[in-house]
Amino acid sequence: QMIENVGDVMQDAAIYYSEMARQKSTVLDRLSVKKGEYILATVHRAENTDHPEVLRTVFNALAEAGREMPVVLPLHPRTAARLKEFGIKLPEEIKVIEPVGYLDMVMLERNAAVIATDSGGVQKEAYFHGVPCVTLREETEWTELVKLGWNRLSPPGEDGIAQSLLNAVGSIGHSAKPYGGGDAGNKIVDVIVAKS
């Protein structure tokens, strides 16, 4: 058996849906935000939401960053439930919105100045759209993006999340292509046809 390195079909999808989002999504107008002038945040993982002191730290940091640049946060149901359970009030510096559909999320990702997230998928999507990312975790499964300078870790147990976000604005990582060039699907078909 032979292993073929074809890339990541997730990047194929990001390219395809990015153009579709550009044509169909009106989310930026609806939220009154402009390309490159806001922080997109997503918070939902248990290690950030299930501990009141951690959750409070994350939202305080987003509020701090929000005093410098608008922060848009589609509020995950799990996070909403924990905020209510722990009696944590949503800071007014954060533009909290209902969860959005995929095309709206793609549009928000590709036009953000920086993305703050604890999501594995959003970290990669940030890279696919050329947007710097700050990961609100102790570790990441996508260590190659940290090495390339597209992603940085900012653990919620430590100070400095807000500054990490603001420092990441405008930062560009190395131009390597760890996931291929967005044509993994075609390469898979070529391999299958060649082996048939």
Residue frames as qw, qx, qy, qz and C-alpha x, y, z in Angstrom:
[[0.000, 0.886, 0.464, 0.000, 0.00, 0.00, 0.00],
 [0.431, 0.219, 0.020, 0.875, 1.12, 3.51, -0.79],
 [0.112, -0.748, -0.429, 0.494, 0.31, 6.75, 0.99],
 [0.339, 0.539, 0.326, 0.699, -0.48, 9.72, -1.26],
 [0.199, -0.470, -0.324, 0.796, -0.09, 13.21, 0.17],
 [0.186, 0.575, 0.596, 0.529, -2.92, 15.17, -1.45],
 [0.050, -0.308, 0.116, -0.943, -3.58, 17.94, 1.07],
 [0.090, 0.276, 0.754, -0.590, -6.65, 18.69, 3.18],
 [0.000, 0.513, 0.712, 0.479, -10.18, 18.66, 1.73],
 [0.214, -0.764, -0.458, 0.401, -11.14, 21.10, 4.49],
 [0.177, -0.468, 0.203, 0.841, -9.12, 23.71, 2.61],
 [0.051, 0.235, 0.738, 0.630, -10.97, 22.87, -0.62],
 [0.161, -0.704, -0.692, -0.022, -14.24, 23.51, 1.21],
 [0.263, -0.668, -0.196, 0.668, -12.97, 26.77, 2.73],
 [0.132, -0.198, 0.440, 0.866, -12.08, 28.14, -0.71],
 [0.069, -0.392, -0.788, -0.470, -15.39, 27.03, -2.25],
 [0.252, -0.744, -0.613, 0.085, -17.60, 28.37, 0.54],
 [0.301, -0.461, -0.072, 0.832, -15.57, 31.55, 0.94],
 [0.006, -0.035, -0.480, -0.877, -16.66, 32.68, -2.51],
 [0.271, -0.529, -0.749, -0.293, -20.24, 31.56, -1.87],
 [0.347, -0.640, -0.475, 0.495, -20.27, 33.49, 1.42],
 [0.190, -0.258, 0.139, 0.937, -18.97, 36.60, -0.32],
 [0.145, -0.214, -0.610, -0.749, -21.89, 36.42, -2.77],
 [0.448, -0.493, -0.673, -0.321, -24.68, 35.49, -0.37],
 [0.490, -0.490, -0.551, 0.465, -23.93, 36.59, 3.20],
 [0.008, 0.779, 0.112, 0.617, -25.01, 40.00, 4.48],
 [0.685, -0.539, -0.410, 0.270, -23.80, 39.45, 8.04],
 [0.458, -0.055, -0.127, 0.878, -21.23, 42.28, 8.05],
 [0.136, -0.400, -0.238, -0.875, -23.90, 44.80, 7.06],
 [0.607, -0.574, -0.485, -0.260, -26.36, 43.38, 9.58],
 [0.700, -0.489, -0.299, 0.426, -23.79, 43.75, 12.38],
 [0.099, 0.987, -0.041, 0.116, -22.43, 47.09, 11.12],
 [0.617, -0.575, 0.399, 0.358, -18.83, 45.86, 11.11],
 [0.526, 0.784, -0.269, -0.190, -16.20, 46.33, 8.42],
 [0.925, 0.228, -0.195, 0.234, -13.51, 44.08, 6.99],
 [0.627, 0.264, -0.356, 0.640, -10.38, 44.05, 9.13],
 [0.097, -0.507, 0.225, -0.826, -11.92, 46.19, 11.87],
 [0.746, -0.422, 0.134, -0.498, -13.24, 43.64, 14.37],
 [0.058, -0.332, 0.927, -0.167, -12.23, 40.63, 16.44],
 [0.788, -0.118, -0.392, -0.460, -14.25, 37.44, 15.98],
 [0.170, -0.377, 0.814, -0.409, -14.46, 35.25, 19.09],
 [0.805, -0.157, -0.432, -0.375, -15.84, 31.76, 19.70],
 [0.111, -0.382, 0.779, -0.484, -15.85, 30.07, 23.11],
 [0.818, -0.134, -0.192, -0.526, -17.45, 26.70, 23.81],
 [0.638, 0.180, -0.732, 0.157, -15.01, 24.05, 25.06],
 [0.720, -0.572, -0.392, -0.032, -15.62, 22.50, 28.47],
 [0.661, -0.181, -0.275, 0.675, -12.25, 23.57, 29.88],
 [0.128, 0.190, 0.006, 0.973, -13.21, 27.20, 29.27],
 [0.428, -0.408, -0.295, -0.751, -16.93, 27.11, 30.01],
 [0.735, -0.397, -0.543, -0.085, -17.30, 24.69, 32.92],
 [0.569, -0.301, -0.389, 0.660, -15.17, 26.65, 35.40],
 [0.012, -0.937, -0.348, 0.024, -16.59, 30.01, 36.50],
 [0.355, -0.767, 0.189, 0.500, -13.22, 31.67, 37.14],
 [0.441, -0.065, 0.627, 0.639, -11.91, 30.65, 33.71],
 [0.225, 0.664, 0.635, 0.326, -15.06, 31.72, 31.90],
 [0.150, -0.944, -0.195, 0.219, -15.04, 35.06, 33.71],
 [0.436, -0.539, 0.374, 0.616, -11.37, 35.58, 32.79],
 [0.399, 0.237, 0.673, 0.576, -12.07, 34.89, 29.10],
 [0.095, 0.815, 0.521, 0.234, -15.00, 37.29, 28.93],
 [0.300, -0.874, -0.020, 0.382, -13.13, 39.97, 30.88],
 [0.454, -0.310, 0.497, 0.671, -10.24, 39.69, 28.43],
 [0.292, 0.479, 0.659, 0.501, -12.58, 39.93, 25.43],
 [0.089, -0.930, -0.354, 0.050, -14.18, 42.99, 27.02],
 [0.410, -0.688, 0.200, 0.565, -10.73, 44.53, 27.51],
 [0.385, 0.006, 0.619, 0.685, -9.87, 43.95, 23.86],
 [0.147, 0.694, 0.661, 0.244, -13.34, 45.26, 22.94],
 [0.160, -0.879, -0.156, 0.420, -12.41, 48.65, 24.32],
 [0.233, -0.520, 0.481, 0.666, -9.81, 48.90, 21.51],
 [0.247, 0.153, -0.710, -0.642, -11.58, 47.07, 18.67],
 [0.756, -0.066, 0.043, -0.650, -15.13, 45.68, 18.31],
 [0.119, -0.183, 0.974, -0.058, -15.51, 42.04, 19.38],
 [0.724, 0.032, -0.260, -0.638, -18.18, 39.90, 17.71],
 [0.126, -0.211, 0.943, -0.224, -19.09, 36.71, 19.56],
 [0.684, -0.129, -0.490, -0.525, -21.69, 34.23, 18.26],
 [0.400, -0.418, 0.631, -0.518, -22.81, 32.79, 21.61],
 [0.419, 0.054, -0.897, -0.129, -22.75, 29.00, 21.76],
 [0.682, -0.494, -0.294, -0.451, -25.71, 27.49, 23.70],
 [0.794, -0.228, -0.439, 0.355, -23.33, 25.70, 26.10],
 [0.359, 0.129, -0.241, 0.893, -21.55, 28.96, 26.89],
 [0.330, -0.459, -0.152, -0.811, -24.84, 30.83, 27.29],
 [0.777, -0.449, -0.409, -0.165, -26.04, 28.23, 29.78],
 [0.701, -0.166, -0.380, 0.580, -22.84, 28.43, 31.83],
 [0.120, 0.315, -0.087, 0.937, -22.86, 32.24, 31.89],
 [0.548, -0.498, -0.214, -0.637, -26.38, 32.13, 33.28],
 [0.842, -0.325, -0.421, 0.090, -25.58, 29.34, 35.73],
 [0.630, -0.108, -0.294, 0.711, -22.52, 31.17, 37.09],
 [0.113, -0.902, -0.331, 0.253, -24.22, 34.58, 37.16],
 [0.437, -0.250, 0.288, 0.814, -21.69, 36.12, 34.77],
 [0.344, 0.809, 0.259, -0.400, -23.04, 39.21, 33.07],
 [0.697, 0.422, 0.321, 0.482, -22.17, 39.69, 29.41],
 [0.314, -0.466, 0.016, 0.827, -19.83, 42.69, 29.09],
 [0.408, 0.814, 0.266, -0.316, -21.27, 45.53, 27.03],
 [0.014, -0.708, 0.518, 0.480, -17.95, 45.82, 25.14],
 [0.240, -0.069, 0.921, 0.298, -18.72, 42.50, 23.38],
 [0.574, 0.196, -0.225, -0.763, -21.21, 42.39, 20.49],
 [0.337, -0.021, 0.931, -0.135, -22.90, 39.11, 21.44],
 [0.566, 0.207, -0.341, -0.721, -25.03, 37.58, 18.68],
 [0.902, 0.012, 0.316, -0.295, -27.04, 34.41, 18.22],
 [0.579, -0.184, 0.702, 0.372, -25.21, 31.46, 16.62],
 [0.419, 0.613, -0.239, -0.626, -24.90, 32.00, 12.87],
 [0.929, 0.316, 0.177, -0.074, -25.16, 29.71, 9.85],
 [0.810, -0.112, 0.291, 0.497, -22.11, 28.40, 8.05],
 [0.480, 0.596, 0.240, 0.597, -21.92, 31.01, 5.29],
 [0.207, -0.935, -0.009, -0.287, -22.26, 33.86, 7.79],
 [0.747, -0.591, 0.207, 0.222, -19.56, 32.27, 9.93],
 [0.743, 0.193, 0.278, 0.577, -17.25, 31.98, 6.93],
 [0.213, 0.811, 0.162, 0.520, -17.89, 35.65, 6.12],
 [0.467, -0.874, 0.086, -0.107, -17.14, 36.67, 9.71],
 [0.833, -0.323, 0.250, 0.374, -13.95, 34.58, 9.74],
 [0.672, 0.346, 0.276, 0.593, -12.52, 35.79, 6.44],
 [0.130, 0.796, 0.129, 0.577, -13.08, 39.46, 7.25],
 [0.621, -0.767, -0.116, 0.114, -11.93, 39.57, 10.89],
 [0.131, 0.862, -0.448, 0.196, -8.75, 41.36, 11.92],
 [0.099, 0.338, -0.896, 0.271, -8.02, 38.46, 14.27],
 [0.765, -0.283, -0.427, -0.390, -9.91, 35.43, 15.56],
 [0.211, -0.392, 0.745, -0.496, -9.99, 34.35, 19.23],
 [0.830, -0.037, -0.320, -0.455, -11.19, 30.78, 19.58],
 [0.458, -0.390, 0.777, -0.184, -11.03, 27.51, 21.48],
 [0.873, 0.337, 0.217, -0.277, -12.38, 25.60, 18.45],
 [0.615, -0.226, 0.620, 0.432, -10.13, 23.21, 16.57],
 [0.518, 0.546, 0.570, 0.329, -11.88, 23.79, 13.25],
 [0.094, 0.985, 0.139, -0.022, -11.95, 27.57, 13.50],
 [0.452, -0.673, 0.395, 0.432, -8.17, 27.65, 14.03],
 [0.521, 0.047, 0.672, 0.524, -7.65, 26.01, 10.65],
 [0.298, 0.782, 0.509, 0.199, -10.34, 28.10, 8.97],
 [0.165, -0.930, 0.060, 0.322, -8.60, 31.26, 10.21],
 [0.439, -0.417, 0.587, 0.538, -5.43, 30.09, 8.45],
 [0.462, 0.394, 0.704, 0.367, -7.30, 29.19, 5.26],
 [0.155, 0.911, 0.359, 0.133, -8.67, 32.76, 5.14],
 [0.517, 0.415, -0.148, 0.734, -5.30, 34.34, 5.97],
 [0.366, -0.786, -0.012, -0.497, -6.47, 35.68, 9.33],
 [0.215, 0.369, -0.750, 0.506, -4.27, 35.54, 12.46],
 [0.735, -0.433, -0.440, -0.280, -5.64, 33.41, 15.29],
 [0.098, -0.457, 0.672, -0.574, -5.26, 33.39, 19.07],
 [0.666, -0.199, -0.695, -0.182, -6.21, 30.04, 20.57],
 [0.439, -0.577, 0.308, -0.616, -7.69, 30.21, 24.06],
 [0.976, -0.166, -0.126, -0.067, -6.20, 26.91, 25.20],
 [0.572, -0.659, 0.456, 0.177, -3.09, 25.40, 26.77],
 [0.394, -0.220, 0.777, 0.440, -2.35, 23.44, 23.59],
 [0.620, 0.497, -0.083, -0.601, -3.47, 22.98, 20.01],
 [0.847, 0.115, 0.510, 0.091, -3.72, 20.01, 17.70],
 [0.620, 0.736, 0.124, 0.242, -2.50, 22.25, 14.85],
 [0.588, -0.628, 0.127, 0.494, 1.05, 22.86, 16.10],
 [0.564, 0.221, 0.401, 0.687, 2.22, 23.57, 12.54],
 [0.071, 0.842, 0.329, 0.422, 0.15, 26.77, 12.51],
 [0.487, -0.854, 0.024, 0.182, 1.87, 27.97, 15.68],
 [0.685, -0.248, 0.348, 0.591, 5.29, 27.20, 14.15],
 [0.405, 0.461, 0.457, 0.644, 4.33, 29.10, 10.99],
 [0.133, -0.125, -0.197, 0.963, 3.21, 32.14, 13.00],
 [0.300, -0.356, -0.509, -0.724, -0.48, 32.07, 12.02],
 [0.682, -0.575, -0.389, -0.229, -1.65, 30.92, 15.43],
 [0.171, 0.416, -0.621, 0.642, -0.59, 31.66, 19.00],
 [0.538, -0.439, -0.715, 0.082, -1.66, 30.12, 22.28],
 [0.112, -0.434, 0.296, -0.844, -3.06, 32.30, 25.03],
 [0.386, -0.275, -0.870, 0.136, -4.21, 30.03, 27.87],
 [0.347, -0.722, -0.297, -0.520, -7.21, 31.41, 29.81],
 [0.735, -0.565, -0.280, 0.248, -5.44, 30.69, 33.09],
 [0.557, -0.166, 0.012, 0.814, -2.83, 33.33, 32.30],
 [0.093, 0.806, 0.149, -0.565, -2.97, 37.10, 31.89],
 [0.154, -0.454, 0.517, 0.709, -2.46, 38.71, 28.53],
 [0.458, 0.433, 0.761, 0.155, -5.29, 37.39, 26.34],
 [0.253, 0.910, 0.251, -0.210, -6.43, 40.88, 25.35],
 [0.092, -0.797, 0.427, 0.417, -2.89, 41.99, 24.53],
 [0.454, -0.088, 0.819, 0.340, -2.27, 38.80, 22.53],
 [0.438, 0.663, 0.606, 0.034, -5.35, 39.58, 20.45],
 [0.151, 0.960, 0.014, -0.234, -4.37, 43.17, 19.81],
 [0.290, -0.624, 0.608, 0.397, -0.75, 42.20, 19.07],
 [0.544, 0.134, 0.790, 0.249, -1.95, 39.63, 16.52],
 [0.438, 0.816, 0.294, -0.238, -3.80, 42.23, 14.42],
 [0.375, 0.868, -0.279, -0.169, -1.95, 42.66, 11.15],
 [0.393, -0.521, 0.745, 0.140, 0.50, 39.82, 11.82],
 [0.800, 0.426, -0.284, -0.313, 1.25, 37.55, 8.88],
 [0.799, -0.340, 0.490, 0.072, 2.65, 34.03, 9.22],
 [0.214, -0.383, 0.745, 0.502, 4.97, 32.18, 6.86],
 [0.613, 0.375, -0.202, -0.666, 3.62, 31.30, 3.42],
 [0.038, -0.174, 0.980, 0.091, 4.18, 27.54, 3.63],
 [0.683, -0.032, -0.276, -0.675, 1.27, 25.31, 2.58],
 [0.217, -0.255, 0.901, -0.277, 0.97, 22.57, 5.21],
 [0.583, 0.293, 0.659, -0.374, -2.47, 21.50, 3.90],
 [0.494, 0.319, 0.668, 0.457, -1.80, 21.67, 0.17],
 [0.075, -0.067, 0.234, 0.967, -3.12, 24.19, -2.30],
 [0.488, 0.291, 0.295, -0.769, -6.88, 23.72, -2.07],
 [0.648, 0.332, -0.464, -0.504, -7.05, 20.98, -4.70],
 [0.289, -0.272, 0.894, -0.209, -7.00, 17.88, -2.49],
 [0.727, 0.303, 0.460, -0.411, -10.34, 16.62, -3.87],
 [0.667, 0.653, -0.260, -0.247, -9.05, 16.66, -7.45],
 [0.129, 0.572, -0.807, 0.070, -5.85, 14.91, -6.39],
 [0.537, -0.076, 0.770, -0.337, -7.85, 12.19, -4.62],
 [0.787, 0.482, 0.196, -0.331, -9.89, 11.58, -7.78],
 [0.467, 0.706, -0.518, -0.125, -6.69, 11.46, -9.87],
 [0.154, -0.421, 0.876, -0.179, -5.17, 8.85, -7.54],
 [0.671, 0.145, 0.627, -0.367, -8.32, 6.73, -7.56],
 [0.734, 0.615, -0.038, -0.287, -8.56, 6.87, -11.36],
 [0.291, 0.684, -0.668, -0.028, -4.86, 6.06, -11.77],
 [0.266, -0.287, 0.888, -0.243, -5.18, 3.02, -9.47],
 [0.762, 0.249, 0.343, -0.490, -8.35, 1.71, -11.16]]
